[in-house]
Amino acid sequence: AAGVVRIVLDRGWSVDLDVLVRLIHRLLEERGAELRLAADEAVTTVVAFVLDRVDAVLEADGVPFDLLRVARGARPVDPLAYAELARALARAALGDAFARVHTAYTRCHRLAAKGAGEAAAQLDPAAFLDDTERGLADTLASVEGPVRDAVAARRYDEALEQAGRLGPPVDAFFEAAMVMHEDPRVRANRLRLLVDVTRLCGALGDFSEAQR
């Protein structure tokens, strides 16, 4: 695994471990091999094992351990993409973009996780009561496409800059609005907003793991 990691990082080769492990698992099944793990379990085990080898390379290059934990939160299956994301996080941690994404994620994700079951199925602008809700929803709508496109293309520096635009409107929202509003419709809509912010920022990692 360590050898594979060094080769793919050196050559810039993208490898989808999820697809690869499932293919190998199926081929072994077809040949009558005795397998201890189901395909899903095998994927989880192998991906974690290989990415641990990537961590060793990145730590030697000076990427902080907490940022590796952040990057793992994006649930990567490609060692190259994981390494590029972790390095982008390390670069961003020296500037404002990381702090703004960290703010957006950490202020939203706890309530979003607890209230996900109560969140509305989709945002309803008619349920907004406060300008800060509208402002956050507008910013979210404007950055979602660029963030997802940049992540898909592994342009992580760009994705972090775009996601960082959520930080100020998230702060403004929490200062002005009560998420757990007494009106169930308003409350559900506000929780939906937090869930959507958390999921978008979560494409870049679990920022609650950052120790900074």
N, C-alpha and C positions, 0 to 999 in steps of 0.2 A: 504493500500500500504506500509506503514512504517513497519507494522508487517510482511508482506510478504518479504520485503527486508531484515529485520533482520534475518528471518528464513533461506532464501536462502544463505545469506552470512555466517551465522554461520554453516550451514550444508555443504556448498560447492556445492550447487545444481545449475546446469546450467538451465536456463529457457529462451527459445526463445519467447520473448513477441510478436514479429511479428506473429509467427505461432499461439500462444495462443489467441491473440486478434481476428485474422481472424476466428479462429474456433468458438469462442464465438459469434462473429458477425453473422456468418452463421447460428448457432443454433438458435439465437434469430430471425433472418429473417424467418427461417423455421417454427417458432412458431407464426408468425404473429405479432411480437413486432413492435411498432412504433419507428423507429430508426432515430435520427436526423443527424447522421454522416454516410457517406459512409465508407467502410472498410478501405480504405487508410487513411482517415482523423482520424478514430478511432485509428488506429495504431500509427500515429504521436502523437496524443494527449495523449494516454495512456503511450507510451514509455517515452515521456518527463516527464510526471507526476511521473512515478515510478522512473526514474533516478534522479529526483529532491530529492527523498527520500534517494537514495544512496548517493547523494552529502552531505546530512546532516550527514550521518554516517562518510563519508570520511573526511569532514571538522573537525569533532570532533576528528578524529584520526590524524589531522595535515596536511592533503594533501592540498596544496595551491589552492585557488580558480581558478587561471589562468590555472593550470594544469588540473583541472576538465573541463574547457572550451576546452583545447587542446584535451583531451580524447573524449569529445562529438563529436569533428570533425571527429572521426573515424566512426561515425554513429552506435554506438552499440545498440543492441536490447536485450542483455543478461545482467541483473544487475551484475551477478558474473564476467563476462568477463570485463565489464566496470570498476568495482572496482579494478580488478587485473591490468588492463591497467593503470588506474590513479595512483595506488600505484607504479607501475614500472616506470612511468614517474617521480614521486616524488623521487624515488631512483636515477634514471639516472640524474636528474637535479643537483645532487651534483658532477657529474663527467663530463668527456669530451664527452661521447656518445651523451648526450642530445644536447650539443652545436653544435656538428657536424651535427646531424639530423636537428636541427633548422636552421643552415646555409644552408643546401641543400634545405630544403623546402622553406624557406622564399626568397632565392635568385631566385628560379625558379617559384614559384607559381603565382606571379603577372603577369609576362610576359606570362606564360602558360595560365592563365585565359583569358587574353586579346587576345591572338593569337591562342586559341584552334581551332577556325574555319579555320585558315590558316595552321595549322600543317599538315604535311604529314600523310597519313594513317598509315604508319609504317616506322621505321628507315631504311634508305638506306645508308649503309657504303660507297657506291661509291660516295656519295655526301659530305663526310667529306673533309674539306680543311685543318684542323689544327689537330695536334697531341693531343691537349687537348680535342677535340671532341671525338676522338677515345678512349682516356683514360677514359673519363666519360662513354662512351657507354660500354666499356669493364667492368668497375667496376659495372655499372648498371646490365649488363647481369650476372655477377658473384654473385651479392647479391640478385637478385630478387627472385629466388627460395627459398633460405634460409630464407629471410624475410617473404615471404608469408607462408611458412611451419611453421615457428615459431609463426606467428600471429594466424594461424589456430589452433595450439596446445596450444595457450595462454602462450607461452614462450616469454613474452614480453621483458624481460631483454636481451635475446639473439637477438630478432628482432631489438631492438634499437642499440645494438652493431653492427650488420650487416649493418643496414641502415646508421649508423654513418660513415661507410667507404666512403659514397658518398660525405661527406663534403669537403675534400681536392680537389678531382677532379672537383667538382662544382666551388670552388674558382678559380682553375687554368683555367677552361674554361672561366669564366667571365672576368678574367684578360687578356686573350689572344684573345678571339673571340668576334665579334659583332653579337649578335643574329639576329638583323634585317638586315641581309646582303642584298645587292642590287640584288643578284641573287635569284629569287623566289624559286628555287629548294633547294638551300643551306639554305635559311631562313626557309622554311617549314620543312626541316629536323632538323634544330636546335630547332625549336619550338616543334617538336615531342619529341626530347630528353628532353626538359624541362617538357613537359606534362607527360612523362613517369616517370621522377624522382619525380614529385609532386604527382602523383597517388600512387607510391610505398610508399613514406614517409607518404602520407595521410592515409594509412592503419593503421598508429599508431596515427593519430590525425591531427588536424589543428594547426600546430606549430606557425602560425601567431598570435594565441591567447596568446602565452607565453609572460609574462611581466618580462623578465629577460635578 
